[in-house]
Amino acid sequence: MSARAALLIDADPPLCYPTGRGRPAAICNLIVDRSDRLQTISLIPAQTVSHADRAQLINRSYADYYVPMHLTAEQMASMDRFYDIDLARSLVALAGHAAVGIGLLSIRGRCGWITGVGVTPEQRRRGVGRALIGRLIENAAAAGLRELSLEVITQNTPAWRLYAEAGFAPVRELLIWRRSAESDALPIPVERLVPTDAGALLANFDRWHSQPVAWQRAAPTLAHMAAAGRLKGYRLDWHGAAAAYCLVSGHGDTLSLMDVGIDPATDIVTPGRILLQALSHLHWGQAMTISNVPEDDSLNRVLAALRFLVTVRQVEMQFDLGGLTGRTESVA
């Protein structure tokens, strides 16, 4: 199938997996007796669309979302680099000449992550999202990936249903925490943070995390951000040895905690508490946020104790590509 092959999409077309062709057909070409809702959708590689146009498409698709997004062309380019988005296998959906949907696929080794799927409001519930997801699964399998993951906000029932019907299964809950700038000041600890090169701190990443980390906060993402000068690093020395670190980003009124690592040889809670108290003192007047902390991570105890609040709950879902890898033919 060519990169611009048109797909006829009904309002709710099924995913189809014919057994005789050796590969899944993500979308069936349907001819239905509802011509007022029938349209031609073309899926093209995202690499053919400029950063500015993709950013604008994401902004339109997420304008009324639970967490609205507003990206510039520069931020879109940074996302491509930081998240390892494969633009040849990512997609833009066209209705005629108008871009109406986007699906971004990130790849690292044999693991993939659907960075985002968005459809403009006027095109929702017409099968565009289903077409994007189906083709992204095909492209991931064609790339030889063994698993594909994504996150969905818990109250986003339509997206949850779409992903489940496509074959994704829930794995764990991820929490987004925020501490308001108006919160009472935290006690200032005796210990002080030591500014440290972000790249050097990542040497402890694997050992100082008790749970697998979400893609946005994984070591490759952080290494890309550090190389681009987007992270500040702080180390906490406790009882004469390095015990914890944090990597932060952001400006203005919000400080994003991109990573918090704590030596498992400690009791976790005490150095974590000291670390964030000292960080709050350094960045007094700024809100602090941290995204996608696994529900079983010990860091949650520290955040709750320091009066961070959970603002968004997401579910991480995975698709096992083991039965599909190497059996697909198309890339886009």
C-alpha positions in Angstrom: 0.0 0.0 0.0 1.4 3.4 -0.9 2.1 6.1 1.7 -0.8 8.1 0.5 -3.3 5.3 -0.2 -6.8 6.5 0.6 -8.9 4.7 3.2 -12.7 4.8 3.2 -13.7 5.2 6.8 -17.1 4.7 8.2 -18.2 6.4 11.4 -17.1 3.4 13.5 -15.2 0.9 11.3 -14.0 -2.3 12.9 -10.4 -3.3 13.1 -10.0 -6.3 10.8 -7.4 -9.1 11.1 -7.9 -11.4 8.1 -6.2 -14.7 8.7 -5.2 -15.5 5.1 -2.9 -12.6 4.3 -0.2 -13.0 6.9 -0.5 -9.6 8.4 -3.2 -7.5 10.1 -5.2 -5.0 8.1 -5.6 -2.2 10.5 -8.6 -0.7 8.6 -11.1 -2.4 6.3 -12.1 -0.5 3.2 -15.8 -0.2 3.8 -18.7 0.7 1.5 -21.7 1.5 3.7 -25.1 2.9 3.1 -24.4 6.0 5.1 -22.9 8.2 2.4 -23.5 11.4 4.3 -20.9 10.2 6.8 -18.6 8.5 4.4 -15.3 10.2 3.6 -11.9 9.6 2.2 -9.0 9.7 4.6 -5.4 9.6 3.6 -2.7 8.7 6.1 0.7 10.2 5.2 4.1 10.1 7.0 4.5 12.9 9.5 7.9 13.6 8.1 6.2 15.2 5.1 4.5 17.8 7.4 6.4 20.8 8.9 7.0 21.3 12.6 4.8 24.3 12.5 1.9 22.5 10.8 2.2 19.5 13.1 2.3 21.8 16.2 -0.8 23.6 14.9 -2.6 20.3 14.3 -1.8 19.1 17.8 -3.0 22.4 19.3 -6.4 22.1 17.4 -6.8 18.4 18.3 -6.1 19.0 22.0 -7.7 22.4 22.5 -10.7 21.0 24.4 -8.8 18.1 26.0 -8.7 17.4 29.7 -5.1 18.9 29.6 -5.0 21.4 26.7 -1.8 21.7 24.8 -0.2 24.6 23.0 3.0 23.9 21.1 5.2 26.1 19.1 7.2 24.8 16.1 10.3 24.9 18.2 8.7 22.8 21.0 7.5 20.3 18.4 11.0 19.9 17.1 12.3 19.4 20.7 9.6 16.7 21.2 10.8 14.9 18.1 14.4 14.8 19.5 13.7 14.2 23.2 11.1 11.4 22.7 12.8 9.8 19.7 9.7 10.2 17.5 10.0 8.2 14.3 8.6 10.6 11.7 8.7 8.1 8.9 6.3 5.8 10.9 4.3 8.6 12.5 1.2 9.7 10.7 -0.9 12.7 9.7 -4.5 12.1 8.6 -5.9 14.2 5.8 -9.5 14.7 4.8 -9.1 16.1 1.3 -6.2 18.5 1.7 -7.1 19.4 5.4 -5.1 17.8 8.2 -7.6 16.4 10.7 -5.6 14.0 12.8 -2.1 13.0 14.0 -0.5 9.9 15.5 3.1 10.0 16.7 5.2 6.9 17.3 8.4 6.9 19.3 10.9 4.1 19.0 13.8 3.0 21.2 15.3 -0.4 20.5 12.5 -2.9 20.3 10.1 -0.8 22.4 7.6 1.8 21.0 5.5 4.5 22.6 2.5 6.2 21.0 3.5 9.8 22.0 0.0 11.1 21.1 -3.0 10.6 19.0 -5.3 13.6 18.3 -8.2 14.3 16.0 -9.7 17.7 15.4 -13.1 18.1 17.1 -15.2 18.2 13.9 -13.7 14.9 12.8 -14.2 12.8 16.0 -16.3 9.7 16.0 -15.8 9.2 12.3 -13.1 6.6 12.5 -10.1 8.8 12.1 -8.6 7.9 15.5 -9.2 4.2 14.8 -7.4 4.5 11.5 -4.4 6.2 13.1 -4.1 3.6 15.9 -4.5 0.7 13.5 -1.8 2.0 11.2 0.6 2.9 14.1 0.3 -0.7 15.3 1.2 -2.0 11.8 4.1 0.4 11.5 5.4 -0.6 15.0 5.2 -4.3 14.0 6.9 -3.6 10.7 9.8 -1.9 12.6 10.3 -5.2 14.6 9.1 -3.9 17.9 8.1 -6.3 20.6 5.8 -4.0 22.6 4.0 -0.7 22.2 2.8 1.5 25.1 0.7 4.6 25.6 -1.0 6.5 28.4 -4.6 7.6 28.6 -6.3 9.8 31.2 -8.6 7.7 33.3 -11.8 9.7 32.6 -11.2 9.8 28.8 -13.6 6.9 28.3 -13.8 7.2 24.4 -10.0 6.9 24.1 -9.8 4.1 26.7 -12.4 2.1 24.7 -10.6 2.8 21.4 -7.3 1.5 22.7 -8.8 -1.5 24.4 -10.7 -2.5 21.2 -7.4 -2.1 19.3 -5.7 -4.7 21.6 -4.1 -2.5 24.3 -4.3 -3.8 27.9 -3.9 -1.7 31.1 -0.7 -2.2 33.0 -0.5 0.3 35.8 -1.7 3.7 37.0 0.5 6.8 36.6 0.0 9.9 38.8 0.6 13.6 38.0 1.4 15.6 41.1 1.4 19.3 41.7 2.4 21.5 44.7 0.8 25.0 44.4 3.0 28.1 44.7 0.5 29.3 47.3 1.1 26.3 49.6 2.6 26.9 53.0 6.4 27.1 53.0 8.2 23.9 53.8 10.7 23.7 56.6 14.2 24.6 55.4 16.5 21.6 56.0 20.1 21.9 57.3 21.3 20.1 54.2 21.8 22.0 51.0 21.6 20.9 47.5 24.8 20.7 45.4 24.4 21.9 41.8 25.6 19.0 39.6 25.8 18.3 35.9 22.6 16.7 34.8 24.4 14.1 32.7 26.6 13.1 35.5 23.6 12.5 37.8 22.1 10.1 35.2 24.9 7.6 36.0 22.8 6.6 39.0 19.5 6.5 37.1 19.0 2.7 36.8 20.0 1.9 40.4 18.1 4.7 42.0 14.6 3.9 40.6 12.5 1.2 42.1 9.9 1.1 39.3 10.2 1.2 35.4 10.0 4.9 34.4 7.5 6.2 31.9 8.9 7.2 28.5 8.7 11.0 29.2 11.0 10.6 32.2 13.1 7.7 31.0 16.9 7.9 30.9 17.2 8.5 27.0 14.7 11.4 27.3 16.6 13.0 30.1 19.9 12.4 28.3 18.6 14.2 25.2 17.3 17.1 27.4 20.6 17.4 29.3 22.5 17.5 26.1 20.3 20.3 24.9 20.9 22.3 28.1 17.3 21.9 29.2 17.9 20.4 32.7 19.4 21.7 36.0 20.7 19.0 38.3 20.9 19.0 42.1 22.5 16.4 44.4 21.7 15.8 48.0 24.6 14.6 50.2 23.3 12.9 53.4 25.5 11.3 56.1 28.6 12.1 54.0 27.5 10.4 50.8 25.3 11.2 47.8 21.8 10.0 48.6 19.4 11.6 46.1 19.2 13.9 43.1 16.7 15.8 41.1 16.6 17.1 37.5 14.4 20.1 36.9 13.2 22.1 34.0 10.9 25.0 33.4 10.7 28.7 33.9 8.2 31.3 35.0 5.8 30.2 37.7 6.2 26.4 37.4 9.1 24.1 38.1 8.9 20.6 36.5 10.6 17.8 38.3 11.8 15.7 35.4 13.4 13.1 37.6 13.9 12.3 41.2 16.4 9.5 42.1 16.9 8.2 45.6 19.5 5.7 46.7 17.6 2.5 47.7 20.2 1.9 50.4 18.6 4.8 52.3 15.1 4.8 53.8 13.9 6.6 50.7 11.4 8.9 52.5 13.9 10.9 54.6 16.4 11.9 51.8 13.5 12.4 49.4 11.8 14.8 51.8 15.0 16.7 52.5 15.7 16.9 48.7 12.3 18.4 47.9 12.3 20.7 50.9 15.6 22.2 49.9 14.5 22.4 46.3 11.3 24.3 47.4 13.5 26.7 49.3 15.7 27.4 46.2 12.7 27.9 44.0 10.4 29.7 46.4 7.3 31.1 44.8 7.1 28.5 42.0 4.6 25.6 41.8 6.3 22.2 41.4 5.0 19.4 39.3 6.0 15.9 38.5 4.4 13.6 35.9 3.7 9.9 35.5 4.9 8.6 38.8 4.0 4.9 39.0 1.3 4.1 41.6 3.6 1.8 43.5 6.6 4.1 43.5 7.9 5.0 47.0 8.3 8.6 45.8 4.5 9.0 46.2 4.9 8.8 50.0 7.3 11.7 49.9 5.1 13.8 47.6 2.0 13.2 49.7 3.9 14.1 52.9 4.9 17.4 51.4 1.4 18.3 50.4 1.6 17.7 46.7 -1.8 16.9 45.2 -2.7 14.4 42.5 -4.1 16.4 39.7 -4.4 13.8 36.9 -4.5 10.0 36.9 -3.4 8.1 33.8 -3.4 4.5 32.9 -0.4 3.0 31.0 -1.5 0.5 28.4 0.5 -1.9 26.4 0.1 -3.9 23.1 2.1 -7.1 22.8 3.5 -7.1 19.2 5.0 -10.6 19.5 2.5 -12.1 17.1 2.7 -9.4 14.5 6.4 -8.4 14.4 8.0 -9.0 11.0 4.7 -9.9 9.4 3.6 -6.5 8.2 4.6 -5.0 4.8 3.9 -1.3 4.8 5.6 1.5 6.7 3.1 4.3 6.4 
